[in-house]
Amino acid sequence: MSTSYNLTEMGHGPFIRVMREEFSRRGVSIWLGERLHDGYAYAKEVIMHKEDETVPVTSPTMHIANHAAQLLMDDLWQAGLRPSGSGNMLTDTGQIIVVNKNL
């Protein structure tokens, strides 16, 4: 099944979008792009560059605005991914819901 995004909800600038493909639990699909004033540009592939481990990485691959970062977080949540941390976040969240219903 092919998936796509409606880009009208994004502001101008770079973005990262994530979606879990239907029936797939092994990973997520990632879109990298930039919304322009006259359309958008997107990455067709990402090329990794190998460096000696003594060479410092001095710049990020890309910078995204806060609203684009929020969309990324929302996409990851929608895909079923939760923050790592102490305990099972899904259980912790479920327990909070149960507690709130009982109050």
N, CA and C of each residue as an Amber inpcrd file, in Angstrom:
protein
   309
   0.8400000  -1.1810000   0.0000000   0.0000000   0.0000000   0.0000000
   0.8820000   1.2410000   0.0000000   0.6260000   2.1730000  -0.8480000
   1.3880000   3.4040000  -0.9360000   0.7900000   4.4510000   0.0020000
   1.6540000   5.1740000   0.6900000   1.1940000   6.2200000   1.5910000
   1.7230000   7.5560000   1.1060000   1.0410000   8.6110000   1.4950000
   1.4720000   9.9520000   1.1220000   1.0000000  10.9210000   2.1910000
   1.4940000  12.1420000   2.1300000   1.1180000  13.1830000   3.0670000
   0.5160000  14.3560000   2.3360000  -0.4610000  14.9900000   2.9570000
  -0.9880000  16.2650000   2.4970000  -0.1170000  17.3420000   3.1210000
   0.6060000  18.0890000   2.3080000   1.5700000  19.0510000   2.8300000
   0.9570000  20.3900000   3.1900000  -0.3530000  20.5660000   3.0410000
  -0.9670000  21.8590000   3.3220000  -0.9110000  22.2210000   4.8010000
  -0.7530000  21.2340000   5.7020000  -0.7320000  21.5260000   7.1370000
   0.6390000  22.0060000   7.6160000   1.6530000  21.9550000   6.7700000
   2.9960000  22.3390000   7.1810000   3.3080000  23.7680000   6.7920000
   4.0560000  24.4370000   7.6470000   4.5530000  25.7660000   7.3270000
   5.7290000  25.6460000   6.3710000   6.3220000  26.7710000   6.0450000
   7.4850000  26.7550000   5.1640000   8.7050000  26.2510000   5.9060000
   9.6290000  25.6590000   5.1930000  10.8740000  25.1930000   5.7700000
  10.9840000  23.6820000   5.7550000  12.1040000  23.1600000   6.2610000
  12.3450000  21.7150000   6.2700000  11.3840000  20.9690000   7.1960000
  11.1260000  19.7170000   6.8620000  10.2670000  18.8830000   7.6910000
  10.7170000  17.4300000   7.6260000  10.3290000  16.6840000   8.6410000
  10.5090000  15.2340000   8.6930000   9.1520000  14.6650000   9.0680000
   8.6400000  13.7610000   8.2640000   7.3590000  13.1120000   8.5750000
   7.5880000  11.6110000   8.6780000   6.8180000  10.9660000   9.5230000
   6.9650000   9.5380000   9.7880000   5.5920000   8.8860000   9.7560000
   5.5100000   7.6980000   9.1780000   4.2550000   6.9550000   9.1680000
   4.5660000   5.4650000   9.2010000   3.8160000   4.7430000  10.0090000
   3.9370000   3.2830000  10.0010000   3.1020000   2.7600000   8.8510000
   3.7280000   1.9230000   8.0350000   3.0060000   1.3160000   6.9230000
   1.9740000   0.3250000   7.4630000   0.8690000   0.2300000   6.7980000
  -0.1830000  -0.6850000   7.2260000   0.3610000  -2.1100000   7.2980000
   0.0530000  -2.8040000   8.3490000   0.4450000  -4.1930000   8.6140000
   1.9430000  -4.3600000   8.8700000   2.6920000  -3.2940000   9.0870000
   4.1270000  -3.4110000   9.3540000   4.4240000  -2.9460000  10.7640000
   5.0860000  -3.7840000  11.5410000   5.5070000  -3.4030000  12.8810000
   7.0270000  -3.4150000  13.0010000   7.7380000  -3.5840000  11.8860000
   9.1940000  -3.6580000  11.9260000   9.8470000  -2.2890000  11.8750000
   9.1370000  -1.2640000  11.5130000   9.7270000   0.0630000  11.4060000
   8.7260000   1.0540000  10.8560000   9.2190000   2.2350000  10.5110000
   8.3760000   3.3000000   9.9930000   8.9830000   3.8550000   8.7070000
   8.1670000   4.4850000   7.8950000   8.6300000   5.1760000   6.6890000
   8.8990000   6.6320000   7.0540000   9.9540000   7.2050000   6.4830000
  10.3670000   8.5660000   6.7950000  10.4080000   9.3950000   5.5210000
   9.8250000  10.6000000   5.5950000   9.8900000  11.5690000   4.5010000
  10.6960000  12.7660000   4.9850000  11.6930000  13.1770000   4.2140000
  12.4570000  14.3950000   4.4840000  12.1570000  15.3670000   3.3650000
  11.8530000  16.5890000   3.7120000  11.5510000  17.5430000   2.6600000
  11.6050000  18.9670000   3.1440000  11.2260000  19.8580000   2.2540000
  11.1650000  21.2750000   2.5820000  10.0050000  21.9010000   1.8250000
   9.1520000  22.5680000   2.5650000   8.0340000  23.2810000   1.9670000
   8.5530000  24.6200000   1.4600000   8.3400000  24.9060000   0.1910000
   8.8010000  26.1340000  -0.4440000   7.6180000  27.0330000  -0.7430000
   7.8670000  28.2720000  -1.1310000   6.7630000  29.1860000  -1.4410000
   6.0120000  28.7570000  -2.7050000   6.6420000  27.9780000  -3.5800000
   5.9990000  27.5620000  -4.8270000   5.8970000  26.0430000  -4.9660000
   5.8430000  25.3220000  -3.8590000   5.7470000  23.8640000  -3.8880000
   6.5670000  23.2620000  -2.7700000   7.2000000  22.1380000  -3.0330000
   8.0540000  21.5210000  -2.0290000   9.1620000  20.7190000  -2.7090000
  10.2100000  20.4770000  -1.9540000  11.3160000  19.6230000  -2.3800000
  11.4020000  18.4860000  -1.3730000  11.7860000  17.3120000  -1.8340000
  11.8990000  16.1920000  -0.9060000  13.1180000  15.3450000  -1.2380000
  13.6150000  14.6350000  -0.2360000  14.7820000  13.7660000  -0.4060000
  14.3300000  12.4410000  -1.0030000  14.9620000  12.0520000  -2.0780000
  14.6590000  10.7550000  -2.6740000  15.4900000   9.6580000  -2.0130000
  16.6610000  10.0260000  -1.5100000  17.4960000   9.0760000  -0.7940000
  18.4590000   9.8530000   0.0910000  18.9710000   9.1790000   1.0950000
  19.9690000   9.7700000   1.9790000  21.2530000   8.9780000   1.7880000
  22.3460000   9.6700000   1.5690000  23.6300000   9.0230000   1.3680000
  24.4790000   9.2190000   2.6240000  24.9500000   8.1280000   3.1840000
  25.7740000   8.1710000   4.3860000  27.2320000   8.3390000   3.9690000
  27.9530000   9.1750000   4.6990000  29.3710000   9.3930000   4.4490000
  30.1640000   8.8340000   5.6120000  31.1070000   7.9600000   5.3040000
  31.9210000   7.3380000   6.3500000  33.1160000   8.2350000   6.6540000
  33.3610000   8.4380000   7.9290000  34.5150000   9.2060000   8.3900000
  35.2430000   8.3850000   9.4460000  36.5020000   8.6790000   9.6180000
  37.2610000   8.0820000  10.7020000  36.6210000   8.5280000  12.0140000
  36.5980000   7.6650000  13.0100000  35.9220000   8.0050000  14.2700000
  36.5890000   9.1450000  15.0210000  37.7750000   9.5410000  14.6220000
  38.4380000  10.6780000  15.2700000  37.9990000  12.0110000  14.6760000
  37.2820000  11.9890000  13.5430000  36.8130000  13.2230000  12.9050000
  35.5110000  13.6440000  13.5890000  35.4720000  14.8330000  14.1910000
  34.2400000  15.2580000  14.8720000  33.1320000  15.6120000  13.8770000
  31.9150000  15.3170000  14.2590000  30.7530000  15.7290000  13.4740000
  30.4160000  17.1420000  13.9300000  30.5090000  18.0930000  13.0150000
  30.3930000  19.4970000  13.4130000  29.0700000  20.1560000  13.0460000
  28.2790000  19.5060000  12.2000000  26.9980000  20.1230000  11.8470000
  25.9290000  19.0530000  11.7040000  24.6760000  19.3970000  12.0150000
  23.5820000  18.4240000  11.8990000  23.2550000  18.1480000  10.4290000
  22.5710000  17.0610000  10.1920000  22.1250000  16.7350000   8.8420000
  21.1400000  17.7720000   8.3340000  20.2490000  18.2180000   9.2140000
  19.2920000  19.2670000   8.8660000  18.7670000  19.9050000  10.1390000
  18.1910000  21.0810000   9.9950000  17.5630000  21.7900000  11.1140000
  16.0900000  21.9460000  10.7740000  15.2140000  21.6670000  11.7370000
  13.7830000  21.8710000  11.5190000  13.2480000  22.8100000  12.5910000
  12.2190000  23.5550000  12.2390000  11.5870000  24.4920000  13.1660000
  10.8030000  23.7340000  14.2310000  10.4580000  24.4310000  15.2990000
   9.7060000  23.8040000  16.3940000   8.4100000  23.1800000  15.9220000
   7.6650000  23.8570000  15.0260000   6.3930000  23.2840000  14.5730000
   6.6300000  22.0000000  13.7710000   7.7240000  21.9190000  13.0230000
   8.0390000  20.6970000  12.2810000   8.4640000  19.5870000  13.2420000
   9.1880000  19.9410000  14.2960000   9.5760000  18.9580000  15.3120000
   8.3340000  18.4090000  16.0230000   7.3550000  19.2800000  16.2790000
   6.1180000  18.8350000  16.9130000   5.3570000  17.8740000  16.0090000
   5.3130000  18.1650000  14.7050000   4.6720000  17.2430000  13.7590000
   5.3790000  15.8910000  13.7650000   6.7130000  15.9100000  13.8340000
   7.4750000  14.6610000  13.8970000   7.1060000  13.8740000  15.1470000
   7.0590000  14.5360000  16.2900000   6.6850000  13.8560000  17.5350000
   5.2780000  13.2840000  17.4460000   4.3550000  14.0600000  16.8770000
   2.9800000  13.5880000  16.7220000   2.9260000  12.3640000  15.8060000
   3.6940000  12.3970000  14.7180000   3.7400000  11.2550000  13.7900000
   4.2720000  10.0020000  14.4820000   5.3480000  10.1560000  15.2540000
   5.9230000   9.0060000  15.9600000   4.9250000   8.4270000  16.9570000
   4.2170000   9.2940000  17.6610000   3.1870000   8.8370000  18.6050000
   2.0860000   8.0940000  17.8590000   1.6340000   8.6640000  16.7470000
   0.5820000   8.0470000  15.9400000   1.0220000   6.6850000  15.4010000
   2.3310000   6.5390000  15.1400000   2.8680000   5.2730000  14.6390000
   3.0470000   4.2460000  15.7510000   2.7420000   4.6380000  16.9970000
   2.8110000   3.6990000  18.1080000   4.1290000   3.7210000  18.8610000
   4.9860000   4.6860000  18.5660000   6.2700000   4.7820000  19.2590000
   6.1420000   5.7320000  20.4400000   6.7500000   5.3490000  21.5630000
   6.6790000   6.1460000  22.7790000   8.0830000   6.4430000  23.2750000
   8.2550000   7.4970000  24.0800000   9.5810000   7.8230000  24.6090000
  10.1430000   6.6850000  25.4530000  11.4500000   6.5170000  25.3800000
  12.1340000   5.5560000  26.2500000  12.2320000   6.1660000  27.6350000
  12.3360000   5.3280000  28.6230000  12.4780000   5.8480000  29.9760000
  12.3460000   4.7210000  30.9690000  12.2500000   5.0830000  32.2110000
  12.0960000   4.0590000  33.2300000  10.6850000   3.5060000  33.1590000
  10.5980000   2.2180000  33.1170000   9.2890000   1.5780000  33.0480000
   8.7410000   1.5540000  31.6460000   7.6110000   0.9290000  31.4790000
   6.9390000   0.8280000  30.1920000   6.0140000   2.0280000  30.0540000
   6.3070000   2.9100000  29.1060000   5.5170000   4.1210000  28.9450000
   4.0550000   3.8110000  28.6060000   3.8450000   2.7390000  27.8520000
   2.4610000   2.3910000  27.5150000   1.6980000   1.9990000  28.7700000
   2.3410000   1.2100000  29.6410000   1.7060000   0.8220000  30.8950000
   1.4860000   2.0500000  31.7730000   2.5360000   2.8850000  31.8790000
   2.4160000   4.0940000  32.6920000   1.2670000   4.9640000  32.1930000
   1.1720000   5.1480000  30.8790000   0.0950000   5.9470000  30.3000000
  -1.2530000   5.3070000  30.5780000  -1.3230000   3.9830000  30.3990000
  -2.5660000   3.2770000  30.6740000  -2.9890000   3.4050000  32.1180000
  -2.0180000   3.3500000  33.0420000  -2.3260000   3.4980000  34.4530000
  -2.8410000   4.8920000  34.7580000  -2.2570000   5.9040000  34.1140000
  -2.7370000   7.2750000  34.3200000  -4.1860000   7.4020000  33.8580000
  -4.5140000   6.8190000  32.7360000  -5.8930000   6.8720000  32.2260000
  -6.8400000   6.2080000  33.2140000  -6.4510000   5.0330000  33.7430000
  -7.3040000   4.3180000  34.7020000  -7.4810000   5.1590000  35.9620000
  -6.3970000   5.7430000  36.4700000  -6.4860000   6.5830000  37.6730000
  -7.4030000   7.7700000  37.4160000  -7.2450000   8.4290000  36.2810000
  -8.0850000   9.5830000  35.9760000  -9.5610000   9.2140000  35.8750000
  -9.8670000   8.0190000  35.3450000 -11.2620000   7.5880000  35.2320000
 -11.8670000   7.3220000  36.6170000 -11.0070000   6.8930000  37.5630000
 -11.5080000   6.5560000  38.9040000 -11.6340000   7.7520000  39.8270000
 -11.0860000   8.9030000  39.4170000 -11.1410000  10.0710000  40.2990000
 -12.4560000  10.8000000  40.1950000
